[in-house]
Amino acid sequence: MERDDQLELYGVVADRLKDAHTRVRTLQVPEGVRMALTRKLLVITAAAKHDLADAARRLEWFMNDLDEGRFPVDVHADGTP
């Protein structure tokens, strides 16, 4: 039973990550902000390999920030602060 729950959570997190990447890709923000958001998503993706529950929480916070329009501080187009 626990394994089924874990597999279901993997599916949910994978679908949410896919949605998050699509949303970030289509945002009308400076390229540096998009790069910072993409880096955050990559960190969450990597975390999912080691601690799925933590990654799910972090992804939820990330999506809430997107919904609220809270983006990283504008950085240069090359990604440097």
N, C-alpha and C positions, 0 to 999 in steps of 0.2 A: 504494500500500500504506500509506504513512504517513497519508494522508488517512483511510483506513478505520479505522486505529487511533485517530486523533483523534476521529472520529465515535463510535466505540465508547466511548471515554473520556467524551465528552460525555454519552452515554446513561447510563453507570454513575454519573457524578457527579450527573446530574439525578435519577436514581432514589434515590440516597443522600440528596440534599437533601430530596426529598419525604418520605422515611422520617424524616429528622431533624426536620423541621418537625412531622410527626405525633407523634413521640415527645415533643417539647418541649410541644406543645399538650396532651398528656394527662398530663404530669407532675403529681404532687401536691406542688407547691412554691408558696411565696408569689408573688404576681403580679409583684413586682419582680424576682425571680430569673428567672421566665419571660420577662420583657421583656428582661433582660440576655442570656439565651440566644438569644432571637429576633434581637436586634441582632447577635450573633456570627454567626448563620446568614446574615443579610443581608449582612454583610461578606464572608463566604465566597462567597456567590452573586455579589456584585459582582466579586470577585477572579477568578471563573471566566471572566468575559468577557475578561480580560486575560492571565491565566496559569493555564490549566486544570490543569496538573500541580501547581502550588503550591496551588491551591484543593482539589484532590483530597487532598493531604497534610494540609492544614488541616482538612478535613472528617473525615479519618480520626482525627486527634487529638481533634477535637470529639466524635466518636462514642465514642472510647475514654474520654474524660472522663465522658460520660453513662453508659456501661456501669459505670464505677467509682464512680459517684455523686459525682463532683467537679463541684460547681456553683459559680457565682460567689457571693461573699459576699452575704448577705441585704441587700437594699436596700429603701428605702421603696416602698410600693405605687405611687407616682407615677413611679418610676424614678430618683429622685434618690438619690445615695449618702448 
